Amino acid sequence: MSTSAFFIPSLNLMGAGCLQQAIDTMRGHGFRRALIVTDQGLVKTGLAAKVADMLGQADIEPVIFDGVHPNPSCANVNAGLALLKEKQCDVVVSLGGGSPHDCAKGIALVAVNGGKIQDYEGVDKSAKPQLPLVAINTTAGTASEMTRFCIITDESRHIKMAIVDKHTTPILSVNDPETMAGMPASLTAATGMDALTHAVEAYVSTIATPITDACALKAVELIAGFLRRAVKNGQDMEAREQMAYAQFLAGMAFNNASLGYVHAMAHQLGGFYDLPHGVCNAVLLPHVQAFNAAVAGERLGDVAIALGEPVRSAEAAIAAIKRLSADVGIPAGLAQLGVKEADIPTLADNALKDACGLTNPRKASHEEVCAIFRAAM
């Protein structure tokens, strides 16, 4: 039996109203000035100002950086880093979903380790822990608020870099469903399917453990039970809270068991076409698992049961995934997202270089990855 490590923030706050508890915890750390890394959407909703005000009341001076794009880029990281240095911030607060969290990780990592974010592509390339990062989540999907994964788009190469580094783990994660109530249905659906993808890929991963298995299957069960409700009614606080738990459990699973070809391929679609990550995952998930079924049939049967299917089989799991995806309004294929057949060989080339593919249960050739992309069109 090989050894395994389990990475998670040292404190994780869950449940309605826990945002104030997080601010009180930060006050106890003695931080002076916080860079709030967020996007313009959360500035417009007033949530960024609310968090800034709460920090101010805790004697922590807030500095807002709202330059994060939906697929955060090296330029976004550089701009945030420049503001952090100018204002001499000693803590980073990410506010949002995966994009602000990932951008904040990039800023905090380079702030301490130097160089540029491209230097850290791959696994554990940094020498020192990043600047302290507190991650306040507003979506239920990416689990980036609690993982060591950081995905940044390198604009010059049109690819998404996977930075998997223990030093990017936040010191504190915050999942307060009250901050998620304003999430639109389409984002709720995309992030929920992202969480399902994390759970399924972690469960069939070559480095899964009994701990990650337990987290993954419970996440699948909760998503099957609550995602449709959260999409239908964003004010359904029970559904919001259960989806927050689901995505966190899925994060615990993939943060330690890693992922597979769904993410390796989806990263290329995001880098190439600037498409939403959760939607790409949702479209690819059943097709990659159909490819994996030859070696992971038994595990996919467990997924079918967790999804509420009466039959324990890979086919039942794949059908249930497609049904859930359709029920929450995910497009049926990549062609609807503007993916071009002619680009598939390049997308496949890049996917095979992505670190996420290393733990897929079945190794694929270039031709096989191209075939999965075509099946998903």
Backbone hydrogen bonds, N-H to C=O, Kabsch-Sander energy under -0.5 kcal/mol:
donor,donor_aa,acceptor,acceptor_aa,energy
11,L,171,I,-0.9
13,L,173,S,-3.0
15,G,175,N,-1.8
18,C,15,G,-1.9
20,Q,17,G,-0.8
21,Q,17,G,-0.6
22,A,18,C,-1.9
23,I,19,L,-1.9
24,D,20,Q,-2.3
25,T,21,Q,-2.0
26,M,22,A,-2.2
27,R,23,I,-2.1
28,G,24,D,-1.5
29,H,25,T,-0.8
29,H,26,M,-0.8
30,G,26,M,-0.6
30,G,27,R,-1.2
31,F,26,M,-1.0
34,A,61,E,-2.7
35,L,91,V,-2.3
36,I,34,A,-0.8
36,I,63,V,-3.1
37,V,35,L,-0.8
37,V,93,V,-3.0
38,T,36,I,-0.7
38,T,65,F,-2.8
43,V,39,D,-1.2
44,K,40,Q,-2.4
45,T,41,G,-1.7
46,G,43,V,-0.8
47,L,42,L,-0.7
48,A,42,L,-1.9
50,K,46,G,-1.9
51,V,47,L,-2.3
52,A,48,A,-2.5
53,D,49,A,-2.5
54,M,50,K,-2.2
55,L,51,V,-2.4
56,G,52,A,-2.5
57,Q,53,D,-2.2
58,A,54,M,-0.8
58,A,55,L,-0.8
59,D,56,G,-1.7
60,I,55,L,-2.5
61,E,32,R,-2.9
61,E,59,D,-0.5
63,V,34,A,-2.5
65,F,36,I,-3.2
66,D,64,I,-0.5
68,V,38,T,-1.5
74,C,153,T,-1.7
77,V,73,S,-2.0
78,N,74,C,-2.6
79,A,75,A,-2.3
80,G,76,N,-2.2
81,L,77,V,-2.5
82,A,78,N,-2.1
83,L,79,A,-1.7
84,L,80,G,-2.4
85,K,81,L,-2.3
86,E,82,A,-2.3
87,K,83,L,-2.5
88,Q,84,L,-0.7
89,C,84,L,-1.9
90,D,33,R,-2.0
91,V,33,R,-1.2
92,V,132,P,-2.7
93,V,35,L,-3.0
94,S,92,V,-0.5
94,S,134,V,-2.2
95,L,37,V,-2.6
96,G,136,I,-2.1
101,H,97,G,-1.9
102,D,98,G,-2.8
103,C,99,S,-2.5
104,A,100,P,-2.6
105,K,101,H,-2.3
106,G,102,D,-2.2
107,I,103,C,-2.4
108,A,104,A,-3.0
109,L,105,K,-2.6
110,V,106,G,-2.1
111,A,107,I,-2.1
112,V,108,A,-0.9
113,N,109,L,-2.6
114,G,110,V,-2.3
119,D,116,K,-2.0
120,Y,117,I,-1.8
121,E,118,Q,-1.3
122,G,162,A,-2.3
124,D,122,G,-0.5
124,D,164,V,-3.1
130,Q,167,H,-1.7
131,L,108,A,-1.7
134,V,92,V,-2.7
135,A,133,L,-0.5
135,A,172,L,-2.7
136,I,94,S,-3.4
136,I,134,V,-0.6
137,N,135,A,-0.6
137,N,174,V,-2.8
138,T,96,G,-1.9
139,T,96,G,-0.6
141,G,139,T,-0.5
146,M,143,A,-2.1
147,T,143,A,-0.6
150,C,163,I,-2.2
152,I,150,C,-0.6
152,I,161,M,-1.7
153,T,72,P,-3.4
154,D,159,I,-3.0
155,E,153,T,-0.9
157,R,154,D,-0.8
158,H,154,D,-1.3
159,I,154,D,-1.3
161,M,152,I,-3.6
161,M,159,I,-0.6
163,I,150,C,-2.7
163,I,161,M,-0.8
164,V,122,G,-3.0
164,V,162,A,-0.7
165,D,148,R,-2.7
165,D,163,I,-0.7
168,T,165,D,-2.3
169,T,166,K,-1.2
171,I,133,L,-2.3
172,L,133,L,-1.2
173,S,11,L,-2.0
174,V,135,A,-2.5
175,N,13,L,-2.8
176,D,137,N,-0.5
176,D,174,V,-0.5
179,T,176,D,-2.3
180,M,177,P,-1.2
181,A,177,P,-0.7
183,M,180,M,-2.0
188,T,184,P,-2.5
189,A,185,A,-2.5
190,A,186,S,-2.3
191,T,187,L,-2.7
192,G,188,T,-1.9
193,M,189,A,-2.2
194,D,190,A,-1.6
195,A,191,T,-2.1
196,L,192,G,-1.9
197,T,193,M,-2.2
198,H,194,D,-2.3
199,A,195,A,-2.2
200,V,196,L,-2.7
201,E,197,T,-2.8
202,A,198,H,-2.2
203,Y,199,A,-2.0
204,V,200,V,-1.9
205,S,201,E,-0.5
205,S,202,A,-0.5
206,T,359,T,-1.9
207,I,257,A,-0.5
208,A,205,S,-1.2
213,D,209,T,-2.8
214,A,210,P,-1.9
215,C,211,I,-1.9
216,A,212,T,-2.7
217,L,213,D,-2.5
218,K,214,A,-1.8
219,A,215,C,-2.1
220,V,216,A,-2.3
221,E,217,L,-2.2
222,L,218,K,-2.3
223,I,219,A,-2.5
224,A,220,V,-2.5
225,G,221,E,-1.5
226,F,222,L,-2.1
227,L,223,I,-2.2
230,A,226,F,-2.4
231,V,227,L,-2.3
232,K,228,R,-2.3
233,N,229,R,-2.4
236,D,233,N,-1.9
237,M,235,Q,-1.5
240,R,236,D,-2.4
241,E,237,M,-2.5
242,Q,238,E,-2.6
243,M,239,A,-2.2
244,A,240,R,-1.9
245,Y,241,E,-2.1
246,A,242,Q,-2.4
247,Q,243,M,-2.7
248,F,244,A,-1.6
249,L,245,Y,-2.7
250,A,246,A,-2.5
251,G,247,Q,-1.9
252,M,248,F,-2.5
253,A,249,L,-2.0
254,F,250,A,-2.7
255,N,251,G,-2.6
256,N,252,M,-0.5
256,N,253,A,-0.9
257,A,253,A,-2.4
258,S,254,F,-1.6
264,A,260,G,-1.9
265,M,261,Y,-2.5
266,A,262,V,-2.7
267,H,263,H,-2.5
268,Q,264,A,-0.6
269,L,265,M,-1.5
270,G,266,A,-2.3
271,G,267,H,-2.4
272,F,268,Q,-2.5
273,Y,269,L,-2.4
274,D,270,G,-1.4
275,L,269,L,-0.8
280,C,276,P,-1.9
281,N,277,H,-2.5
282,A,278,G,-2.4
283,V,279,V,-2.2
284,L,280,C,-2.1
285,L,281,N,-2.7
288,V,284,L,-2.4
289,Q,285,L,-2.2
290,A,286,P,-1.7
291,F,287,H,-1.4
292,N,288,V,-2.3
293,A,289,Q,-1.7
294,A,291,F,-0.7
295,V,292,N,-2.3
296,A,292,N,-2.4
297,G,293,A,-0.9
300,L,296,A,-2.5
301,G,297,G,-1.7
302,D,298,E,-1.5
303,V,299,R,-1.7
304,A,300,L,-2.0
305,I,301,G,-1.7
306,A,302,D,-2.2
307,L,303,V,-1.9
308,G,305,I,-1.6
309,E,304,A,-2.6
313,S,311,V,-1.3
317,A,313,S,-1.9
318,I,314,A,-2.5
319,A,315,E,-2.3
320,A,316,A,-2.2
321,I,317,A,-2.3
322,K,318,I,-2.1
323,R,319,A,-2.1
324,L,320,A,-2.5
325,S,321,I,-2.4
326,A,322,K,-2.3
327,D,323,R,-2.5
328,V,324,L,-1.6
329,G,326,A,-1.4
330,I,325,S,-2.5
334,L,376,A,-2.7
335,A,377,M,-0.7
336,Q,333,G,-0.6
337,L,334,L,-1.3
338,G,335,A,-1.5
339,V,334,L,-1.8
343,D,340,K,-1.6
344,I,341,E,-1.4
347,L,343,D,-2.4
348,A,344,I,-2.8
349,D,345,P,-2.1
350,N,346,T,-2.3
351,A,347,L,-2.3
352,L,348,A,-2.0
353,K,350,N,-1.1
354,D,350,N,-0.5
354,D,351,A,-1.2
357,G,354,D,-1.6
358,L,355,A,-1.3
359,T,356,C,-0.8
360,N,357,G,-1.6
369,V,365,S,-2.2
370,C,366,H,-2.3
371,A,367,E,-2.1
372,I,368,E,-2.0
373,F,369,V,-2.4
374,R,370,C,-2.5
375,A,371,A,-2.5
376,A,372,I,-1.7
377,M,374,R,-1.3
